[in-house]
């Protein structure tokens, strides 16, 4: 016969020695009145006792202790292999700094620097830049006229171009 479905799991837990105390009291009360469950519990206990391993010996305990330490050491080695050494990071930083130093003139606001002779010639020809008069800006932008947005945009573009050329 089959044991009561409500107590099958409890019978297995009892045979394995893993039954909670509250469940143990409940199962004992049930086993007192159910011979089918009592027989099933005894059969499970006998089957599990045959499959039980003997307690570990001294060599097995030492191997298990060494195994845990070996796993920790291997994890540490793997972490160190994944992390680049400090000297590589320092070399990469030095290369990045050198590249930034060499490329800075190319990305500066005024473009690459000119040789001294060209700078002197450009300085002799150019006069010092002065801020435009606000009335001139207003008139140049053509916002005061009735020509519409297209004329205003064209005037603003010309003014921006004039300011950029004067700035160089």
DRENDO-1510 file (C-alpha; in Angstrom, 1 decimal, always signed):
<recs>
REC; n; res; u; v; w
REC; 1; UNK; +0.0; +0.0; +0.0 .
REC; 2; UNK; +0.9; +3.6; -0.5 .
REC; 3; UNK; +1.5; +6.0; +2.5 .
REC; 4; UNK; -0.8; +8.9; +3.1 .
REC; 5; UNK; +0.1; +11.7; +0.6 .
REC; 6; UNK; +0.2; +14.4; +3.3 .
REC; 7; UNK; +3.0; +12.5; +5.1 .
REC; 8; UNK; +5.2; +11.1; +2.3 .
REC; 9; UNK; +7.7; +14.0; +2.4 .
REC; 10; UNK; +7.8; +13.9; +6.2 .
REC; 11; UNK; +8.5; +10.1; +6.1 .
REC; 12; UNK; +11.5; +10.7; +3.8 .
REC; 13; UNK; +12.8; +13.6; +5.9 .
REC; 14; UNK; +12.5; +11.4; +9.0 .
REC; 15; UNK; +14.5; +8.6; +7.4 .
REC; 16; UNK; +17.2; +11.0; +6.3 .
REC; 17; UNK; +17.3; +12.5; +9.9 .
REC; 18; UNK; +16.3; +15.9; +8.7 .
REC; 19; UNK; +12.9; +16.4; +10.2 .
REC; 20; UNK; +11.9; +19.6; +12.0 .
REC; 21; UNK; +10.7; +19.2; +15.6 .
REC; 22; UNK; +7.2; +20.4; +15.0 .
REC; 23; UNK; +6.8; +18.0; +12.0 .
REC; 24; UNK; +8.3; +15.2; +14.2 .
REC; 25; UNK; +5.5; +15.6; +16.7 .
REC; 26; UNK; +2.9; +15.7; +14.0 .
REC; 27; UNK; +4.3; +12.6; +12.2 .
REC; 28; UNK; +4.6; +10.6; +15.5 .
REC; 29; UNK; +0.9; +11.2; +16.2 .
REC; 30; UNK; +0.1; +10.1; +12.7 .
REC; 31; UNK; +2.3; +7.0; +12.8 .
REC; 32; UNK; +0.6; +5.8; +16.0 .
REC; 33; UNK; -2.6; +5.4; +14.1 .
REC; 34; UNK; -1.4; +4.5; +10.5 .
REC; 35; UNK; +0.3; +1.1; +10.0 .
REC; 36; UNK; +0.9; +1.8; +6.3 .
REC; 37; UNK; +2.9; +5.0; +7.0 .
REC; 38; UNK; +4.8; +3.2; +9.8 .
REC; 39; UNK; +5.8; +0.4; +7.4 .
REC; 40; UNK; +6.8; +2.9; +4.7 .
REC; 41; UNK; +8.9; +4.9; +7.2 .
REC; 42; UNK; +10.7; +1.7; +8.3 .
REC; 43; UNK; +11.4; +0.7; +4.7 .
REC; 44; UNK; +12.7; +4.2; +3.8 .
REC; 45; UNK; +15.0; +4.2; +6.9 .
REC; 46; UNK; +16.4; +0.7; +5.9 .
REC; 47; UNK; +17.0; +1.8; +2.3 .
REC; 48; UNK; +18.8; +5.0; +3.3 .
REC; 49; UNK; +20.9; +3.2; +5.9 .
REC; 50; UNK; +22.2; +0.9; +3.1 .
REC; 51; UNK; +23.1; +3.9; +0.9 .
REC; 52; UNK; +24.8; +5.8; +3.7 .
REC; 53; UNK; +28.5; +6.4; +3.3 .
REC; 54; UNK; +30.9; +5.7; +6.1 .
REC; 55; UNK; +32.3; +8.7; +8.0 .
REC; 56; UNK; +35.3; +10.3; +6.2 .
REC; 57; UNK; +38.7; +9.1; +7.2 .
REC; 58; UNK; +41.7; +11.2; +8.2 .
REC; 59; UNK; +43.1; +11.4; +4.6 .
REC; 60; UNK; +39.7; +12.4; +3.2 .
REC; 61; UNK; +39.3; +15.2; +5.8 .
REC; 62; UNK; +42.8; +16.5; +5.0 .
REC; 63; UNK; +42.0; +16.4; +1.2 .
REC; 64; UNK; +38.8; +18.3; +1.8 .
REC; 65; UNK; +40.6; +21.0; +3.9 .
REC; 66; UNK; +43.3; +21.4; +1.2 .
REC; 67; UNK; +40.7; +21.5; -1.5 .
REC; 68; UNK; +39.1; +24.6; -0.1 .
REC; 69; UNK; +42.4; +26.4; +0.2 .
REC; 70; UNK; +43.4; +25.3; -3.4 .
REC; 71; UNK; +40.1; +26.7; -4.8 .
REC; 72; UNK; +40.7; +30.0; -3.0 .
REC; 73; UNK; +44.3; +30.3; -4.3 .
REC; 74; UNK; +43.1; +29.5; -7.9 .
REC; 75; UNK; +40.5; +32.2; -7.7 .
REC; 76; UNK; +43.1; +34.7; -6.5 .
REC; 77; UNK; +45.4; +33.7; -9.4 .
REC; 78; UNK; +42.6; +34.2; -11.9 .
REC; 79; UNK; +41.8; +37.6; -10.5 .
REC; 80; UNK; +45.4; +38.7; -10.8 .
REC; 81; UNK; +45.6; +37.4; -14.4 .
REC; 82; UNK; +42.6; +39.5; -15.4 .
REC; 83; UNK; +43.9; +42.7; -13.8 .
REC; 84; UNK; +46.6; +44.4; -16.0 .
REC; 85; UNK; +49.9; +44.9; -14.1 .
REC; 86; UNK; +50.5; +48.4; -12.7 .
REC; 87; UNK; +53.4; +49.0; -15.1 .
REC; 88; UNK; +51.1; +48.5; -18.1 .
REC; 89; UNK; +48.7; +51.1; -16.7 .
REC; 90; UNK; +51.5; +53.5; -16.1 .
REC; 91; UNK; +52.8; +53.0; -19.7 .
REC; 92; UNK; +49.3; +53.6; -21.1 .
REC; 93; UNK; +49.0; +56.8; -19.1 .
REC; 94; UNK; +52.3; +58.0; -20.3 .
REC; 95; UNK; +51.4; +57.3; -24.0 .
REC; 96; UNK; +48.0; +59.1; -23.5 .
REC; 97; UNK; +49.8; +62.2; -22.0 .
REC; 98; UNK; +52.3; +62.3; -24.8 .
REC; 99; UNK; +49.5; +62.0; -27.4 .
REC; 100; UNK; +47.5; +64.8; -25.7 .
REC; 101; UNK; +50.6; +67.0; -25.7 .
REC; 102; UNK; +51.4; +66.4; -29.3 .
REC; 103; UNK; +47.8; +66.8; -30.5 .
REC; 104; UNK; +46.8; +69.8; -28.4 .
REC; 105; UNK; +47.7; +72.4; -31.0 .
REC; 106; UNK; +45.6; +70.6; -33.7 .
REC; 107; UNK; +42.6; +70.9; -31.5 .
REC; 108; UNK; +43.1; +74.3; -30.0 .
REC; 109; UNK; +40.7; +77.2; -30.7 .
REC; 110; UNK; +43.0; +79.0; -33.0 .
REC; 111; UNK; +44.3; +76.0; -34.9 .
REC; 112; UNK; +47.9; +74.8; -35.1 .
REC; 113; UNK; +50.5; +77.4; -34.1 .
REC; 114; UNK; +52.5; +79.2; -36.9 .
REC; 115; UNK; +56.2; +79.6; -37.1 .
REC; 116; UNK; +57.6; +82.8; -35.6 .
REC; 117; UNK; +58.3; +84.5; -39.0 .
REC; 118; UNK; +54.8; +83.9; -40.2 .
REC; 119; UNK; +53.4; +85.3; -36.9 .
REC; 120; UNK; +55.5; +88.4; -37.2 .
REC; 121; UNK; +54.3; +89.0; -40.8 .
REC; 122; UNK; +50.7; +88.4; -39.8 .
REC; 123; UNK; +51.0; +90.7; -36.8 .
REC; 124; UNK; +52.4; +93.5; -39.0 .
REC; 125; UNK; +49.5; +93.4; -41.4 .
REC; 126; UNK; +46.6; +93.0; -38.9 .
REC; 127; UNK; +45.4; +95.7; -36.7 .
REC; 128; UNK; +44.1; +95.1; -33.2 .
REC; 129; UNK; +40.5; +93.7; -33.1 .
REC; 130; UNK; +37.8; +95.9; -31.7 .
REC; 131; UNK; +34.3; +95.0; -30.6 .
REC; 132; UNK; +31.6; +96.0; -33.2 .
REC; 133; UNK; +29.2; +98.8; -32.5 .
REC; 134; UNK; +25.8; +97.5; -31.4 .
REC; 135; UNK; +24.0; +99.7; -33.9 .
REC; 136; UNK; +26.2; +98.3; -36.7 .
REC; 137; UNK; +25.4; +94.8; -35.6 .
REC; 138; UNK; +21.7; +95.6; -35.6 .
REC; 139; UNK; +21.8; +97.1; -39.0 .
REC; 140; UNK; +24.0; +94.3; -40.4 .
REC; 141; UNK; +21.7; +91.6; -39.1 .
REC; 142; UNK; +18.8; +93.2; -41.1 .
REC; 143; UNK; +16.4; +92.4; -38.2 .
REC; 144; UNK; +15.3; +96.0; -38.4 .
REC; 145; UNK; +14.1; +95.6; -42.0 .
REC; 146; UNK; +10.9; +94.0; -43.2 .
REC; 147; UNK; +12.6; +91.5; -45.5 .
REC; 148; UNK; +11.7; +88.5; -43.3 .
REC; 149; UNK; +13.6; +85.7; -41.6 .
REC; 150; UNK; +15.7; +84.7; -44.6 .
REC; 151; UNK; +17.3; +88.2; -44.8 .
REC; 152; UNK; +17.9; +88.2; -41.0 .
REC; 153; UNK; +19.6; +84.8; -41.2 .
REC; 154; UNK; +21.8; +85.8; -44.1 .
REC; 155; UNK; +22.8; +89.0; -42.3 .
REC; 156; UNK; +23.6; +87.0; -39.1 .
REC; 157; UNK; +25.7; +84.5; -41.1 .
REC; 158; UNK; +27.6; +87.4; -42.7 .
REC; 159; UNK; +28.2; +89.0; -39.3 .
REC; 160; UNK; +29.3; +85.7; -37.8 .
REC; 161; UNK; +31.7; +85.3; -40.7 .
REC; 162; UNK; +33.1; +88.8; -40.2 .
REC; 163; UNK; +33.6; +88.2; -36.5 .
REC; 164; UNK; +35.4; +84.9; -37.1 .
REC; 165; UNK; +37.6; +86.4; -39.8 .
REC; 166; UNK; +38.4; +89.4; -37.6 .
REC; 167; UNK; +39.2; +87.1; -34.7 .
REC; 168; UNK; +41.9; +85.3; -36.7 .
</recs>
